[in-house]
């Protein structure tokens, strides 16, 4: 999986006014916790953070904090402004090589469905798949081959199998399918 380096300024816990002042300066308050790491409060620039979150790709984040600490983490939770749609807060979860990492990865589709060639319409329902794997085994994306997909058939998360990866998405979640159309019923 690709890595993304993010620089952060360590900060003290503050009240609402302090947090509001950070946001006016173009900074986003963040937390780092988990995996035996002492909880750390810090800020990152909104511009740097947007390069990380405004993409369909998933990343392992290499945090470089102003106190000299370097930590590997993943984005755990994002909070957005309901109207302006800018990021208000980020929670990072510390990870390491010894424990499996649970993360959402993008889904890619390959092949030409038989059902589409017969006049059906291909529908992709999910863009991401939640998986768990050791850090060295994490893929940039997971591929679904739709070549054998007939009209009226679907592929659910339970149908997918990958080496060294556990799928955490519920097994009955429909990933994609081919719907019947008027052209296919003739």
TAGIJO-V210258 format. One record per residue. RES is the residue in one letter. PSI is psi in whole degrees, -180 to 180 (NA if undefined). D_FIRST is the distance of its C-alpha to the first C-alpha in Angstrom with 1 decimal. Layout:
# TAGIJO-V210258
res:RES psi:PSI d_first:D_FIRST
res:RES psi:PSI d_first:D_FIRST
This chain:
# TAGIJO-V210258
res:X psi:147 d_first:0.0
res:X psi:149 d_first:3.8
res:X psi:152 d_first:6.6
res:X psi:123 d_first:9.9
res:X psi:132 d_first:13.2
res:X psi:128 d_first:15.9
res:X psi:137 d_first:19.5
res:X psi:151 d_first:21.8
res:X psi:120 d_first:25.5
res:X psi:141 d_first:26.7
res:X psi:166 d_first:29.4
res:X psi:158 d_first:32.1
res:X psi:138 d_first:32.6
res:X psi:174 d_first:34.7
res:X psi:-174 d_first:36.8
res:X psi:-40 d_first:36.4
res:X psi:-39 d_first:38.0
res:X psi:-46 d_first:35.6
res:X psi:-41 d_first:32.6
res:X psi:-38 d_first:34.3
res:X psi:-40 d_first:35.0
res:X psi:-46 d_first:31.4
res:X psi:-35 d_first:30.5
res:X psi:-27 d_first:33.5
res:X psi:1 d_first:32.1
res:X psi:22 d_first:28.8
res:X psi:148 d_first:26.9
res:X psi:123 d_first:24.9
res:X psi:141 d_first:25.6
res:X psi:158 d_first:22.7
res:X psi:146 d_first:22.6
res:X psi:127 d_first:20.3
res:X psi:176 d_first:21.2
res:X psi:165 d_first:20.4
res:X psi:37 d_first:19.6
res:X psi:6 d_first:22.8
res:X psi:136 d_first:22.3
res:X psi:136 d_first:25.4
res:X psi:129 d_first:25.1
res:X psi:131 d_first:24.7
res:X psi:135 d_first:25.8
res:X psi:172 d_first:24.7
res:X psi:152 d_first:24.6
res:X psi:157 d_first:22.3
res:X psi:144 d_first:23.6
res:X psi:-36 d_first:23.4
res:X psi:-46 d_first:22.5
res:X psi:-41 d_first:19.3
res:X psi:-39 d_first:18.3
res:X psi:-34 d_first:19.0
res:X psi:-26 d_first:16.5
res:X psi:-44 d_first:13.8
res:X psi:-20 d_first:15.4
res:X psi:53 d_first:17.2
res:X psi:149 d_first:14.4
res:X psi:-14 d_first:13.3
res:X psi:155 d_first:9.6
res:X psi:146 d_first:7.8
res:X psi:153 d_first:6.5
res:X psi:127 d_first:6.9
res:X psi:126 d_first:10.3
res:X psi:101 d_first:12.2
res:X psi:130 d_first:15.8
res:X psi:107 d_first:18.6
res:X psi:157 d_first:21.9
res:X psi:-19 d_first:25.4
res:X psi:10 d_first:26.7
res:X psi:-4 d_first:24.6
res:X psi:137 d_first:22.1
res:X psi:131 d_first:18.4
res:X psi:139 d_first:16.2
res:X psi:134 d_first:12.6
res:X psi:172 d_first:12.5
res:X psi:157 d_first:11.4
res:X psi:121 d_first:13.8
res:X psi:-46 d_first:16.3
res:X psi:141 d_first:19.1
res:X psi:141 d_first:20.4
res:X psi:130 d_first:24.1
res:X psi:153 d_first:25.5
res:X psi:135 d_first:29.1
res:X psi:-25 d_first:30.8
res:X psi:-52 d_first:32.6
res:X psi:-21 d_first:30.9
res:X psi:24 d_first:27.4
res:X psi:155 d_first:26.1
res:X psi:129 d_first:23.8
res:X psi:-30 d_first:26.2
res:X psi:145 d_first:24.1
res:X psi:135 d_first:20.6
res:X psi:127 d_first:19.9
res:X psi:140 d_first:16.9
res:X psi:121 d_first:16.3
res:X psi:139 d_first:15.7
res:X psi:164 d_first:13.4
res:X psi:177 d_first:13.5
res:X psi:-22 d_first:12.7
res:X psi:-22 d_first:15.9
res:X psi:147 d_first:15.5
res:X psi:150 d_first:13.5
res:X psi:132 d_first:11.5
res:X psi:123 d_first:12.8
res:X psi:155 d_first:10.9
res:X psi:134 d_first:11.7
res:X psi:150 d_first:9.6
res:X psi:151 d_first:11.5
res:X psi:132 d_first:13.9
res:X psi:150 d_first:14.9
res:X psi:138 d_first:18.4
res:X psi:153 d_first:19.9
res:X psi:171 d_first:23.5
res:X psi:116 d_first:26.8
res:X psi:137 d_first:28.3
res:X psi:-39 d_first:31.8
res:X psi:-34 d_first:32.9
res:X psi:-38 d_first:32.2
res:X psi:-24 d_first:34.2
res:X psi:5 d_first:37.0
res:X psi:0 d_first:37.0
res:X psi:172 d_first:34.6
res:X psi:127 d_first:32.1
res:X psi:135 d_first:28.4
res:X psi:124 d_first:27.0
res:X psi:115 d_first:23.4
res:X psi:-37 d_first:23.7
res:X psi:138 d_first:20.2
res:X psi:-19 d_first:17.3
res:X psi:157 d_first:14.8
res:X psi:129 d_first:14.5
res:X psi:123 d_first:14.3
res:X psi:167 d_first:12.7
res:X psi:132 d_first:12.7
res:X psi:165 d_first:11.1
res:X psi:152 d_first:10.8
res:X psi:-38 d_first:7.8
res:X psi:-22 d_first:7.7
res:X psi:-3 d_first:7.9
res:X psi:126 d_first:5.5
res:X psi:159 d_first:5.2
res:X psi:-33 d_first:4.8
res:X psi:165 d_first:8.4
res:X psi:140 d_first:11.3
res:X psi:138 d_first:14.3
res:X psi:122 d_first:17.9
res:X psi:121 d_first:20.7
res:X psi:12 d_first:23.8
res:X psi:-42 d_first:26.3
res:X psi:6 d_first:28.6
res:X psi:119 d_first:28.7
res:X psi:169 d_first:32.4
res:X psi:134 d_first:34.3
res:X psi:-1 d_first:34.2
res:X psi:155 d_first:31.3
res:X psi:161 d_first:28.0
res:X psi:123 d_first:24.7
res:X psi:163 d_first:23.9
res:X psi:-32 d_first:20.9
res:X psi:-20 d_first:23.0
res:X psi:-15 d_first:23.2
res:X psi:139 d_first:19.4
res:X psi:132 d_first:18.3
res:X psi:150 d_first:15.1
res:X psi:135 d_first:14.9
res:X psi:20 d_first:13.8
res:X psi:133 d_first:13.0
res:X psi:134 d_first:15.7
res:X psi:124 d_first:16.4
res:X psi:-17 d_first:17.8
res:X psi:138 d_first:19.1
res:X psi:138 d_first:22.8
res:X psi:-26 d_first:23.8
res:X psi:7 d_first:26.4
res:X psi:124 d_first:24.2
res:X psi:122 d_first:24.8
res:X psi:-46 d_first:21.8
res:X psi:168 d_first:23.9
res:X psi:177 d_first:27.4
res:X psi:121 d_first:30.3
res:X psi:150 d_first:33.3
res:X psi:144 d_first:36.8
res:X psi:174 d_first:38.5
res:X psi:-37 d_first:42.2
res:X psi:-32 d_first:41.6
res:X psi:-18 d_first:40.1
res:X psi:-4 d_first:43.2
res:X psi:NA d_first:45.7
